[in-house]
Amino acid sequence: MLACGGPVLEFVYYSKVALIDINLPPKLLKKFKGPRFGLDGIRKITDTPFPYPIIGTIIKPCAGLTEKEVAKKCYLAAKGEVKFIKDDEKMLSPSYCNEKTKIKLVSEALKKAYEETGNKCIYAPHIVERADRILDTARRYIESGATGLMLNVILGHNFEVLKILRESPDINVPLYAHSGGRSALSTGDRRIEDGVIVKIIRLCGGDFFQHGVFGVSDTHIASLDEKLLSHLIFIMREDMYNLKDTVPVSAGGLRIENLKLNLEKHYDKKFGYGVALLAGSYLLGHPEGPYQGAKKFVEETKKHISI
């Protein structure tokens, strides 16, 4: 980004300037591994048949939940057939919810749900660590039972940290690149477009990226522009020197009312309903509990899928 647009973004000669896109020649593309799994790999891990989406939820330990409370909610959601659970991006290992204990208990809870139902579910805790210690911490999380990893690649860390994780042979789990703070860079008169950010995240190995939710106007800025969402989906899937695809994530206001729209907008002949549908508070906060919330969301999803 610096080589392509850095100086221009700094000059006083322009009152409005944007870095819109980056296209790299094959010689440079060879230096990027891209996602390790892609949608096909995630479906294989979770036993999700084509053309079904990846249905998941977002655990909110930042709201005051203890390690045992987190594990119980994960157990109930997995028992209700969700395939992917991640931490909220604001989860920063507070004293009441130690990350090592939390990961261990969640891992045990998901194994119990699998033994009871046969449902496979990935758990991606938020990596809380300095960049120079990120590999050791990632390894420790995996040893504790994490089957995925999440990091904020825009404000919490950067693209290079994502690339370091991707290129480490022993970090063999899906990487969720969280989008927190991207609109601070991609909006305004002097900006780096979302498409550039998403392309680099894919190049550096992000298996998942949260782009927004179709049909939502009261949550994230990115969700206001549906043409932008469709463009980001294209970038995550387009042919790019044999790199695997990044799974687009619909999260941040996802609910039953806009579920059908989001399925339709992500449908593609090659990828099927190629999206991770993460319903956080809507699913976990169901009046009858996370199990019923998950069952309801899975049932409603199946109603809208044509095979």
C-alpha positions as a Markdown table, in Angstrom:
| # | Residue | x | y | z |
|---|---|---|---|---|
| 1 | Met | 0.0 | 0.0 | 0.0 |
| 2 | Leu | 2.9 | 2.3 | 0.8 |
| 3 | Ala | 4.6 | 1.7 | -2.6 |
| 4 | Cys | 1.3 | 2.1 | -4.6 |
| 5 | Gly | -0.3 | 5.0 | -2.8 |
| 6 | Gly | 1.5 | 6.1 | 0.3 |
| 7 | Pro | 3.2 | 9.3 | -0.9 |
| 8 | Val | 0.1 | 10.4 | -2.9 |
| 9 | Leu | -2.1 | 10.1 | 0.2 |
| 10 | Glu | 0.2 | 12.4 | 2.1 |
| 11 | Phe | 0.6 | 15.2 | -0.4 |
| 12 | Val | -1.1 | 18.6 | 0.1 |
| 13 | Tyr | -1.8 | 18.9 | -3.7 |
| 14 | Tyr | -5.0 | 16.9 | -3.3 |
| 15 | Ser | -8.0 | 17.6 | -1.1 |
| 16 | Lys | -9.6 | 14.4 | -2.1 |
| 17 | Val | -7.6 | 11.2 | -2.8 |
| 18 | Ala | -8.2 | 7.5 | -2.5 |
| 19 | Leu | -6.2 | 4.3 | -3.0 |
| 20 | Ile | -8.8 | 2.4 | -4.9 |
| 21 | Asp | -7.1 | -0.9 | -5.9 |
| 22 | Ile | -3.8 | -2.8 | -6.1 |
| 23 | Asn | -2.9 | -5.3 | -8.8 |
| 24 | Leu | 0.2 | -7.3 | -8.2 |
| 25 | Pro | 2.2 | -9.1 | -11.0 |
| 26 | Pro | 2.7 | -12.9 | -10.6 |
| 27 | Lys | 6.3 | -12.4 | -9.3 |
| 28 | Leu | 4.9 | -10.6 | -6.3 |
| 29 | Leu | 1.8 | -12.7 | -5.9 |
| 30 | Lys | 4.0 | -15.8 | -5.5 |
| 31 | Lys | 5.2 | -14.3 | -2.2 |
| 32 | Phe | 1.7 | -14.6 | -0.7 |
| 33 | Lys | 0.2 | -17.9 | 0.4 |
| 34 | Gly | -3.4 | -16.7 | 0.7 |
| 35 | Pro | -6.0 | -18.6 | 2.9 |
| 36 | Arg | -5.0 | -22.0 | 4.0 |
| 37 | Phe | -8.6 | -23.5 | 3.9 |
| 38 | Gly | -11.0 | -21.4 | 1.9 |
| 39 | Leu | -14.7 | -22.2 | 1.9 |
| 40 | Asp | -14.3 | -25.8 | 0.8 |
| 41 | Gly | -11.8 | -26.4 | 3.6 |
| 42 | Ile | -14.1 | -24.9 | 6.2 |
| 43 | Arg | -17.0 | -27.0 | 5.0 |
| 44 | Lys | -14.8 | -30.1 | 5.2 |
| 45 | Ile | -13.7 | -29.4 | 8.8 |
| 46 | Thr | -17.3 | -28.8 | 9.9 |
| 47 | Asp | -19.0 | -31.5 | 7.8 |
| 48 | Thr | -21.1 | -28.8 | 6.1 |
| 49 | Pro | -22.3 | -30.1 | 2.7 |
| 50 | Phe | -22.4 | -28.0 | -0.4 |
| 51 | Pro | -24.2 | -25.6 | -0.9 |
| 52 | Tyr | -24.9 | -24.8 | 2.7 |
| 53 | Pro | -23.5 | -21.7 | 4.5 |
| 54 | Ile | -21.4 | -21.8 | 7.7 |
| 55 | Ile | -23.8 | -20.9 | 10.5 |
| 56 | Gly | -22.2 | -19.5 | 13.6 |
| 57 | Thr | -22.3 | -17.1 | 16.5 |
| 58 | Ile | -20.2 | -14.6 | 18.5 |
| 59 | Ile | -19.6 | -15.2 | 22.1 |
| 60 | Lys | -19.7 | -12.0 | 24.2 |
| 61 | Pro | -17.4 | -12.6 | 27.3 |
| 62 | Cys | -16.7 | -8.8 | 27.3 |
| 63 | Ala | -20.2 | -8.5 | 28.7 |
| 64 | Gly | -19.0 | -10.0 | 32.0 |
| 65 | Leu | -19.2 | -13.7 | 31.4 |
| 66 | Thr | -16.9 | -16.1 | 33.3 |
| 67 | Glu | -15.1 | -18.9 | 31.7 |
| 68 | Lys | -17.7 | -21.4 | 32.7 |
| 69 | Glu | -20.5 | -19.2 | 31.4 |
| 70 | Val | -18.8 | -18.8 | 28.1 |
| 71 | Ala | -18.3 | -22.6 | 27.8 |
| 72 | Lys | -22.0 | -23.3 | 28.6 |
| 73 | Lys | -23.2 | -20.9 | 25.9 |
| 74 | Cys | -20.8 | -22.5 | 23.4 |
| 75 | Tyr | -22.0 | -25.9 | 24.3 |
| 76 | Leu | -25.7 | -25.0 | 23.9 |
| 77 | Ala | -25.0 | -23.2 | 20.6 |
| 78 | Ala | -23.0 | -26.2 | 19.2 |
| 79 | Lys | -25.7 | -28.6 | 20.4 |
| 80 | Gly | -28.1 | -26.5 | 18.3 |
| 81 | Glu | -25.9 | -27.1 | 15.3 |
| 82 | Val | -23.8 | -24.0 | 14.8 |
| 83 | Lys | -20.6 | -24.7 | 13.0 |
| 84 | Phe | -18.4 | -21.7 | 14.0 |
| 85 | Ile | -18.0 | -19.7 | 17.2 |
| 86 | Lys | -15.7 | -16.8 | 17.6 |
| 87 | Asp | -14.9 | -14.3 | 20.4 |
| 88 | Asp | -16.1 | -10.8 | 20.3 |
| 89 | Glu | -13.3 | -8.5 | 19.0 |
| 90 | Lys | -13.3 | -6.6 | 22.3 |
| 91 | Met | -12.5 | -9.7 | 24.3 |
| 92 | Leu | -9.2 | -8.8 | 26.0 |
| 93 | Ser | -8.6 | -11.5 | 28.7 |
| 94 | Pro | -10.1 | -9.7 | 31.7 |
| 95 | Ser | -9.4 | -11.1 | 35.2 |
| 96 | Tyr | -12.9 | -12.7 | 35.4 |
| 97 | Cys | -12.4 | -14.6 | 32.1 |
| 98 | Asn | -8.8 | -15.9 | 31.7 |
| 99 | Glu | -8.2 | -16.9 | 28.1 |
| 100 | Lys | -6.3 | -20.2 | 28.8 |
| 101 | Thr | -9.0 | -21.5 | 31.1 |
| 102 | Lys | -11.8 | -20.2 | 28.8 |
| 103 | Ile | -10.3 | -22.0 | 25.7 |
| 104 | Lys | -9.8 | -25.2 | 27.6 |
| 105 | Leu | -13.4 | -25.2 | 28.9 |
| 106 | Val | -14.9 | -24.2 | 25.6 |
| 107 | Ser | -12.9 | -27.0 | 23.9 |
| 108 | Glu | -14.3 | -29.5 | 26.4 |
| 109 | Ala | -17.8 | -28.2 | 25.9 |
| 110 | Leu | -17.6 | -28.5 | 22.1 |
| 111 | Lys | -16.3 | -32.1 | 22.4 |
| 112 | Lys | -19.2 | -32.9 | 24.6 |
| 113 | Ala | -21.6 | -31.4 | 22.1 |
| 114 | Tyr | -20.0 | -33.4 | 19.3 |
| 115 | Glu | -20.2 | -36.7 | 21.3 |
| 116 | Glu | -23.9 | -36.0 | 21.9 |
| 117 | Thr | -24.9 | -34.8 | 18.4 |
| 118 | Gly | -22.1 | -35.4 | 15.9 |
| 119 | Asn | -22.0 | -31.7 | 15.2 |
| 120 | Lys | -18.5 | -30.3 | 14.5 |
| 121 | Cys | -17.9 | -26.7 | 15.5 |
| 122 | Ile | -14.8 | -24.5 | 15.2 |
| 123 | Tyr | -13.9 | -22.2 | 18.1 |
| 124 | Ala | -11.7 | -19.1 | 17.3 |
| 125 | Pro | -10.7 | -17.2 | 20.4 |
| 126 | His | -9.4 | -13.6 | 20.0 |
| 127 | Ile | -5.6 | -13.6 | 20.2 |
| 128 | Val | -4.6 | -11.1 | 22.9 |
| 129 | Glu | -0.9 | -10.4 | 22.6 |
| 130 | Arg | 1.9 | -8.1 | 21.4 |
| 131 | Ala | 3.0 | -8.7 | 17.8 |
| 132 | Asp | 6.4 | -10.0 | 18.8 |
| 133 | Arg | 4.8 | -12.8 | 20.9 |
| 134 | Ile | 1.9 | -13.6 | 18.6 |
| 135 | Leu | 3.3 | -17.0 | 17.4 |
| 136 | Asp | 4.0 | -18.3 | 20.9 |
| 137 | Thr | 0.5 | -17.2 | 22.0 |
| 138 | Ala | -1.2 | -18.7 | 19.0 |
| 139 | Arg | 0.5 | -22.0 | 19.6 |
| 140 | Arg | -0.5 | -21.9 | 23.3 |
| 141 | Tyr | -4.1 | -21.2 | 22.3 |
| 142 | Ile | -4.1 | -24.2 | 19.9 |
| 143 | Glu | -2.6 | -26.4 | 22.6 |
| 144 | Ser | -5.4 | -25.3 | 24.9 |
| 145 | Gly | -8.0 | -26.5 | 22.4 |
| 146 | Ala | -8.6 | -23.6 | 20.0 |
| 147 | Thr | -9.6 | -24.9 | 16.5 |
| 148 | Gly | -9.4 | -21.5 | 14.9 |
| 149 | Leu | -7.8 | -18.1 | 15.7 |
| 150 | Met | -9.2 | -14.6 | 15.5 |
| 151 | Leu | -7.2 | -11.3 | 15.4 |
| 152 | Asn | -8.0 | -7.8 | 14.5 |
| 153 | Val | -5.8 | -7.1 | 11.6 |
| 154 | Ile | -6.5 | -3.4 | 11.2 |
| 155 | Leu | -6.4 | -1.7 | 14.6 |
| 156 | Gly | -5.3 | -4.5 | 17.0 |
| 157 | His | -2.5 | -5.9 | 14.8 |
| 158 | Asn | -1.7 | -5.5 | 11.1 |
| 159 | Phe | -1.6 | -7.5 | 7.8 |
| 160 | Glu | 2.0 | -8.7 | 8.4 |
| 161 | Val | 1.0 | -10.4 | 11.6 |
| 162 | Leu | -1.7 | -12.2 | 9.8 |
| 163 | Lys | 0.9 | -13.3 | 7.1 |
| 164 | Ile | 3.3 | -14.5 | 9.9 |
| 165 | Leu | 0.6 | -16.7 | 11.3 |
| 166 | Arg | -0.4 | -18.0 | 7.9 |
| 167 | Glu | 3.2 | -18.9 | 7.0 |
| 168 | Ser | 3.9 | -20.8 | 10.2 |
| 169 | Pro | 3.5 | -24.5 | 9.5 |
| 170 | Asp | 2.3 | -25.4 | 13.0 |
| 171 | Ile | -0.6 | -22.8 | 13.0 |
| 172 | Asn | -2.8 | -25.1 | 11.0 |
| 173 | Val | -6.2 | -23.7 | 11.9 |
| 174 | Pro | -8.5 | -21.2 | 10.1 |
| 175 | Leu | -7.7 | -17.6 | 10.7 |
| 176 | Tyr | -10.5 | -15.1 | 11.2 |
| 177 | Ala | -9.3 | -11.6 | 10.2 |
| 178 | His | -11.6 | -9.2 | 12.1 |
| 179 | Ser | -12.5 | -5.9 | 10.4 |
| 180 | Gly | -12.7 | -3.7 | 13.5 |
| 181 | Gly | -11.8 | -0.1 | 12.6 |
| 182 | Arg | -11.6 | -0.5 | 8.9 |
| 183 | Ser | -14.2 | 2.3 | 8.3 |
| 184 | Ala | -11.9 | 4.7 | 10.0 |
| 185 | Leu | -9.4 | 4.1 | 7.1 |
| 186 | Ser | -11.9 | 3.6 | 4.2 |
| 187 | Thr | -14.3 | 6.5 | 4.6 |
| 188 | Gly | -13.7 | 10.2 | 4.1 |
| 189 | Asp | -12.0 | 12.4 | 1.5 |
| 190 | Arg | -8.5 | 10.8 | 2.1 |
| 191 | Arg | -8.8 | 7.1 | 2.4 |
| 192 | Ile | -7.8 | 3.6 | 1.5 |
| 193 | Glu | -10.8 | 1.8 | -0.1 |
| 194 | Asp | -12.3 | -1.3 | 1.6 |
| 195 | Gly | -11.4 | -3.4 | -1.5 |
| 196 | Val | -7.7 | -2.8 | -1.0 |
| 197 | Ile | -7.9 | -3.8 | 2.6 |
| 198 | Val | -9.8 | -7.0 | 1.8 |
| 199 | Lys | -7.5 | -7.9 | -1.1 |
| 200 | Ile | -4.5 | -7.7 | 1.2 |
| 201 | Ile | -6.2 | -9.7 | 3.9 |
| 202 | Arg | -6.9 | -12.4 | 1.4 |
| 203 | Leu | -3.3 | -12.4 | 0.1 |
| 204 | Cys | -1.9 | -12.6 | 3.7 |
| 205 | Gly | -4.1 | -15.6 | 4.6 |
| 206 | Gly | -7.4 | -14.6 | 6.1 |
| 207 | Asp | -9.8 | -17.5 | 5.9 |
| 208 | Phe | -12.7 | -15.3 | 7.1 |
| 209 | Phe | -13.4 | -11.6 | 6.8 |
| 210 | Gln | -16.5 | -9.7 | 8.1 |
| 211 | His | -17.7 | -7.4 | 5.4 |
| 212 | Gly | -21.1 | -6.4 | 6.7 |
| 213 | Val | -24.8 | -7.4 | 6.5 |
| 214 | Phe | -27.2 | -6.8 | 3.6 |
| 215 | Gly | -30.4 | -5.1 | 4.7 |
| 216 | Val | -29.0 | -3.5 | 7.9 |
| 217 | Ser | -28.8 | 0.3 | 8.3 |
| 218 | Asp | -28.5 | 0.7 | 12.0 |
| 219 | Thr | -25.2 | -1.1 | 12.9 |
| 220 | His | -22.0 | -0.8 | 10.8 |
| 221 | Ile | -21.1 | 1.9 | 8.3 |
| 222 | Ala | -20.0 | -0.8 | 5.8 |
| 223 | Ser | -23.4 | -2.3 | 5.7 |
| 224 | Leu | -24.9 | 0.9 | 4.3 |
| 225 | Asp | -23.5 | 0.4 | 0.9 |
| 226 | Glu | -24.8 | -2.9 | -0.6 |
| 227 | Lys | -22.8 | -2.4 | -3.9 |
| 228 | Leu | -19.7 | -2.3 | -1.7 |
| 229 | Leu | -20.6 | -5.5 | 0.0 |
| 230 | Ser | -21.1 | -7.2 | -3.3 |
| 231 | His | -17.8 | -5.9 | -4.5 |
| 232 | Leu | -16.0 | -7.2 | -1.4 |
| 233 | Ile | -17.5 | -10.7 | -2.0 |
| 234 | Phe | -16.2 | -10.6 | -5.5 |
| 235 | Ile | -12.7 | -9.8 | -4.3 |
| 236 | Met | -12.8 | -12.6 | -1.7 |
| 237 | Arg | -13.7 | -15.1 | -4.5 |
| 238 | Glu | -12.1 | -13.8 | -7.7 |
| 239 | Asp | -9.4 | -15.9 | -9.4 |
| 240 | Met | -6.0 | -14.7 | -8.1 |
| 241 | Tyr | -3.0 | -16.8 | -9.0 |
| 242 | Asn | -4.5 | -20.0 | -7.6 |
| 243 | Leu | -5.0 | -18.6 | -4.1 |
| 244 | Lys | -7.9 | -20.0 | -2.2 |
| 245 | Asp | -10.9 | -17.8 | -1.4 |
| 246 | Thr | -11.7 | -15.9 | 1.8 |
| 247 | Val | -15.1 | -16.7 | 3.3 |
| 248 | Pro | -17.2 | -13.5 | 3.6 |
| 249 | Val | -18.8 | -13.1 | 7.0 |
| 250 | Ser | -22.2 | -11.6 | 7.5 |
| 251 | Ala | -22.3 | -10.3 | 11.1 |
| 252 | Gly | -23.4 | -7.1 | 12.9 |
| 253 | Gly | -27.2 | -7.0 | 12.9 |
| 254 | Leu | -27.8 | -10.4 | 11.3 |
| 255 | Arg | -31.2 | -11.7 | 12.3 |
| 256 | Ile | -34.1 | -13.9 | 11.0 |
| 257 | Glu | -35.6 | -10.9 | 9.2 |
| 258 | Asn | -32.7 | -10.4 | 6.9 |
| 259 | Leu | -31.4 | -14.0 | 6.7 |
| 260 | Lys | -33.1 | -14.8 | 3.3 |
| 261 | Leu | -31.6 | -11.6 | 1.7 |
| 262 | Asn | -28.1 | -12.4 | 2.9 |
| 263 | Leu | -28.4 | -16.0 | 1.6 |
| 264 | Glu | -29.5 | -14.7 | -1.8 |
| 265 | Lys | -26.8 | -12.0 | -2.0 |
| 266 | His | -24.0 | -14.5 | -1.3 |
| 267 | Tyr | -25.2 | -17.3 | -3.7 |
| 268 | Asp | -23.0 | -18.3 | -6.5 |
| 269 | Lys | -23.0 | -21.4 | -8.7 |
| 270 | Lys | -19.4 | -22.3 | -7.7 |
| 271 | Phe | -19.6 | -21.5 | -4.0 |
| 272 | Gly | -23.2 | -22.2 | -3.3 |
| 273 | Tyr | -24.4 | -20.1 | -0.3 |
| 274 | Gly | -20.8 | -19.2 | 0.3 |
| 275 | Val | -21.1 | -17.1 | 3.5 |
| 276 | Ala | -20.5 | -17.5 | 7.2 |
| 277 | Leu | -23.7 | -16.3 | 8.9 |
| 278 | Leu | -22.8 | -15.2 | 12.4 |
| 279 | Ala | -25.7 | -14.2 | 14.6 |
| 280 | Gly | -24.4 | -13.0 | 17.9 |
| 281 | Ser | -26.7 | -11.5 | 20.5 |
| 282 | Tyr | -29.7 | -12.4 | 18.3 |
| 283 | Leu | -28.9 | -16.1 | 18.6 |
| 284 | Leu | -27.3 | -16.3 | 22.1 |
| 285 | Gly | -30.0 | -13.9 | 23.5 |
| 286 | His | -32.9 | -16.0 | 22.4 |
| 287 | Pro | -35.7 | -15.9 | 25.0 |
| 288 | Glu | -35.4 | -19.7 | 25.4 |
| 289 | Gly | -31.6 | -19.8 | 25.5 |
| 290 | Pro | -28.7 | -20.3 | 23.0 |
| 291 | Tyr | -29.8 | -23.9 | 22.1 |
| 292 | Gln | -33.2 | -22.8 | 20.9 |
| 293 | Gly | -31.7 | -19.7 | 19.3 |
| 294 | Ala | -29.3 | -21.9 | 17.3 |
| 295 | Lys | -32.0 | -24.4 | 16.3 |
| 296 | Lys | -34.3 | -21.7 | 15.1 |
| 297 | Phe | -31.6 | -20.0 | 13.1 |
| 298 | Val | -30.5 | -23.3 | 11.5 |
| 299 | Glu | -34.1 | -24.2 | 10.7 |
| 300 | Glu | -34.8 | -20.9 | 9.1 |
| 301 | Thr | -31.7 | -21.1 | 7.0 |
| 302 | Lys | -32.6 | -24.5 | 5.6 |
| 303 | Lys | -36.0 | -23.1 | 4.6 |
| 304 | His | -34.4 | -20.7 | 2.2 |
| 305 | Ile | -31.9 | -23.0 | 0.6 |
| 306 | Ser | -32.5 | -24.6 | -2.7 |
| 307 | Ile | -30.5 | -27.8 | -3.5 |
